Amino acid sequence: MRLPCLLLSLRAGAAQHAPAYPTYGEFGYGAEIDVGYGAEIDVGYGVDIDVGYGTEIDDGYGTAIDTGAAHDSASGSDEQGVASEGGGNWVAADFLLFDAAADGGPGVPDADGGGEGLLPPAEPSASGPRPAATIGQFLPLDCNAGLAARPCSGRVSSLLPAAATLVIPCGECWEWDVAGDVVLPGGLDVVGRLVFPAVAWNVTVRTASVVVRGALEVAGARAVVSAGDRAVKFVLTGAEDVVLGGLGAPNAATCAKQPGGVCNLGAKPFVVAGGRLDVRALPSDCRTWTKIKGVVRQRPDKNPDDFALFRELPPECPARGIHFIDEDFADGIGEWTGRRGGYAAHDGGEGGVSVAFFDGEALKVTNRKIAWQGPWLDYTALGLERCLLPDTDYLLSTRIRLDRADGTLRGAPTTCAATNKFCPRVVSEIGRVPSARGTAWVQKATLKDRYAGTYGEYADLTAVVRFSADELNATNAFHTLWVDNVEPGVDISVASFRLSLPGRASYPRKEDVCGHLILNGDAEDNGFHPHPAKTTNHNERLLVLEEGGNRFFRLGRRYDYHSSPYFDLDTRCLDRGVTYAASVRTRLDADYGDQAAFWYFRGYEPDVGWFHRNILECPGLGPGWTTCSGEFVIDAQMSRATEVSLRSQFYNRTDGHRFTVDYDDIVIKYARGHVHQLVLDKEDVKCWGDGAEVAVTSSTLYEFAAERGNGYSGTVVGTTYVGDDAHLELAAPPVDPILTAEDGVESAAEVALLTRNVVVEGDDDEGGKKGGYLQ
């Protein structure tokens, strides 16, 4: 990037790690700098400088400063682009990169060009960093005149292992010829010229500091950039302040205003002190960013055998299909009785029974003297041991009406509704053989008082029930079901009684198990049972009603503004990066209008806890049916969740609980697969190798009337070339939508290469309290 200056702001761990910088116009205490291609300090092709926790600032041609974590941005014009991320605490680290040979820094020559140089570590100042503003300017060393033309006669291997500081003598050129890891506890002091040749590869230098007073050259450019095939990495270590002292001419007075007359550089410094830094870490024709031309999507494969699919009663069961008991009393009362003195009779419809699912006929039990008398069925002869399975979900549905035997109080609240006492329930009882413990009964379902209604009015009682192995034991003397717990003197009518397996719409389709995440969202299956929908408050009851041949859900007498139906989702279908389309029809009762709600996922991630994720906004709700729809992408946390449910909530927290809400056509269906490959220009990414880290910049997306960004980064695991295109496969798919050139060249997101062949990073010792810095 050919600019006269470039202002950078670094985040680097803790605020005390670096000194305050002198003035604008001074970088590296007098370094001669060119950010781009030329001149004295060139950080042009591919330097990665990590001075904290992990963020990179990329000048568009390969220079990156890695400082922290969190924010990302990118822009590009012709061949130039800038990408940055940052995190941690801001430090006094705004400084200017510029071409300026006049500025100086901690220099070191004395009469023979040596000086004391790096001194033993100093204890950190109790009052914070020493004021670098009192450090003067440094001039290039006279002993290095003509240094660039001198051959490299020395080899670093002859100087190692270094007892303290590795010093490259002034006026001499040395070549790095050591492979692998090198530890320099006293620091690296480049007084003369140090060259890392192109053959230097996978070298790691762990050092307390790097001070360049002569010239440091790194020729790490390779044809392909890969994270596992790096040229040189400098790891800055230690928490003590690094001190540069004993400075001779021409910089003897440079640090005269510093305490003790020495230059305190802080912890983990990489300082260019009047010298020259020349790094070439990428091929000159290697681009570090390019626009995304398109994407290749992939739908995750699923094995239907891993999912619970629709099934019927066992073939040996006398009943067929899914209904073990399915009685509407159209042909009489069958084997039902009134239980021990209660009179059971067929009601042909007198009393106003009018139900869409049945023809109005019912079983009616009168002459009730005690609470446990009521409709009773001995189903031993139905072959339950051949039909029902232990610990299996069955749907229990019954429609019950209560009438006072004397005909009074019709239309008045029932005792259950008024006092929460004598609420009708369904009970299972077994009779064990004499050698066992007699009879045993289990309550299967109870009508909630809030939904018990009035005398003369039918109420729906639904539940998901299970039977234990003991209840289904074929050696039992009898097996019965009955409706009871109603006060004496009240007649009980039952218009229907059903015990069945869930219907076909309650299961995923075998040919497309993840095509629809919401099962029976239109309420058309399972009669008037809402299964598999539940309510967020266990004291509420979700009803299934019908208008004009269309069934829908109704939730009334809600406790809270967030009371709603909820559906459990199969988390095996929540694959990272997959796009789903959601839609819901909603209607409020006539007393309320212009309300807004949203639908969200409530999920649980192990070792993290519960989280919420909004997926759909529903504004403008009122007395008429309103449809809201939208798309969302399964993000990383959703894909890791072990429990996820769909729920809804009103924004109106004051009156949101007052609405009676109807729901219909609740749908979440598969829309698009995850991004499997990024389609890029082949020429632009020819140097990007497998294992390289890349970042996808943010796209402008309008979701919930807000702009969302992604900042996704990932690892290249393979590249396929198709014509002029390169298809980059990533280890994990992006989790946010990506705009590409297919959506418009100007709005297309970019992908940037993060991996560098040369890296400078601060070690995370002492918990990262002090990050490194480059100056």
C-alpha positions, 0 to 999 in steps of 0.5 A: 500500500503506497501511502505516505503514512498509515495510522494503526491502533494496536490492542495488546493485552494489558495497558502497561505492556508498552511505553507511551509513544513520543509524537506523531511522526515517530515510529520505532524511535527513528526507523526508516520505514516504507509500508508497501514495497520499497525503501528502508523498512518494508513490511510488505509481503506477508508479515504476521505480527501478533502482539496480543491475543489474535487479531490481524491488520492486513494492509492488503499485500500481506502485512498483518498485525495480530493484536487481539480478537473481536471486530473485523472489517474489510475494504478494497480498491483495485489491488488494495484492501485492509482487514482488521480485528481487535480485542483486549484493552486499548493501550497508548499505541496509536502510531504512524508508519511513514517514510522518514529517515530522520527519526531515530530510536535506541541506538548503540554505537560507541567508539567501536560500534558496540556499546552495552546494548541490552541490559539485565531485565528491569523490574516493572515500574510500580507506577506503570510504563516508563514515559517513552516520550522522554526517549529521544531520536536515534540515528543510523550507526556509522559502523554500518555504512555500506552494510547492505553491500557486504557479503554475509560471512558469519553463521549464527550457529557459531554463536549459539547457544547464547548465554544471554543475548544473541548480538549481531556485531555492528558492520558485519552480516550474519546468516541464520543457519539454525533449524527448529526452535531457538531460545534466546532468554536474553533477547536478540540484538541486531546491531549489524545485519542479520539475514534469514535466507529463503532456505530458512523454514519452520524456524521458531525464535523464542526471545525476550526482545528483538532490537534492530539497530542495523538490518534484519532481513527475512526472505520467507516467500514461498509459492504456497502459503500454509499454516503448517509450513511457515518460514520464521516465527518470533515469539516474544516472551517474559514479563520484565521490562527490557532495558537498552543502555550504554549508548555511545555516539551518535546516540549517547544522549538519546535516553538521557531523560530516561531514569538512569539514562537507559531506554526502558522498552517495556515487556516483549518489545520488537523495536526497530531502533534506527535500523531497517526491517525488510520482510518478504513473506509472500510471493510478489504476485500473491493476493491476500484478498479477493471477492467471492464469486459464488458458493457451492452448497451441500446438504448434509446426509442423514440416515433415516434409520437413526430417526424415530419414524411413523409406525402402527400397532404391532401386526399381532394386535387385534386393532389395526392402524394406530388406534388401540381404543377409538370410541365415539359412541356412535353405535352405543356404549359398547363395553363401557359401564358406570362403575359400581352403581353408576348408570351408563347410557347412550346419549343420542345428542340431547344436551347440545353435543356439537363437535366437529370430530364426532356426530354428537353422540356420547356415553352418559353416566348418572346416579353417581353417589361417590366421586370415583363413579364414572365411565369405566372400561375393562380393556383386558380382552382387547389384547393389550399385551399384544398391542401396547409396549412399555414406556412408549408414548401414547396419545390420550384424548377424551371430551368430557361434559359435566351436568348437575343431576338436578339440572341447575347451574347450567352455564355456571363454572364447574366446581373444578373451575371455581375451586380446583377441586373435583377435577375430572381425571383418567385413571388406569387400574390393574388387578394382580393375581392373589399372590401379588399385592392386590390392585394398583391404580395410576392417574394418567391425566387430569383436567386443569381447572383453568380449562374445566369450563361450565356445566353443560359445556364440553372440555377437552382433556389430552395427555401423552401417557405411558404404561409400565411393564407392570401395567401391561403384564398379561398375568394381571387379573384385569386392566381397566380405564375410567373417568372419575374424581367428580363430585357426587350428584353430577352426571359425566358425559364422554363424547369420545375416548381415544388411546392411540399412537401419534399420527403420521405427521408427528414423525419425520418423513423417511425420504426427507427426515430433516426437511421439516423441523416442526411436526404437525404444525398445522394441527391436522393430525392426531384429532383434537390432540395437539401432539407434539406441541406443548405449552411453555407453562405446564398449567396451560392447555393447548387446544385444537379447534376447527373452522370451515374444515381447517384445524388450528391451535388455540392458547387462551388464559395465558399466564405470561407474555411469553406463554406459547406453544413450543415444539422440541426439535431434533438436534441431529438436523441442526447442522452448522451453516444450513439455511431454514425457512420459517413461517407462522400464521397468527390471530389474536382475539378481537379485543387486541390488535397491532401487537408484535411477537417473535419466535426463538430457539431455546437451546442447551449447550453442554458446559455452557448452559441455556441460550436463546436465538431469535429466528422470526419477527411477527409484527402487526398481529391482530384479529385477522390471520397474519402470516410472518416468514423469514429465513435463518442459518444454523449457527455454531452454538445451535449446532452444538446444542443437545436440546432445542425448542421453538417458542414465541413471545410478545413484546408487550410485557404489560398486556401480553398475557391477556391475548387469546392466541390462535396459531396455524401452519407453524413451519420450519423447512429446509431451504439451502445446504451449508456453504461447502466451498467458496468459489474464487478467482483461480489466479487470485488464490494460487498461493493459498495452500491447504491448512491456510486460515482465511476470513470471510468479511461481513455481508450487509443483511437485513434481518429483523430490521437490523444489519448483521455481520459475520466475521467468519474465519476458517481453515482451507482443507482442499482446493478444486479447480474448475475452469478459471475458478478455484473452489476452496473447501473449508473445515467448517462451514460459515454460519452466516449468509454470504453475499457473492458476486452473483448477488452483485459485484459491489455488494460481494463479500471478500475472503482474506488470507490470514496465514503468513509465512513470517509471524511475530507474536507475544507469548501468553505467559502470565495469563497474557497480562502483558502482550508484545508490541512492534515499534 
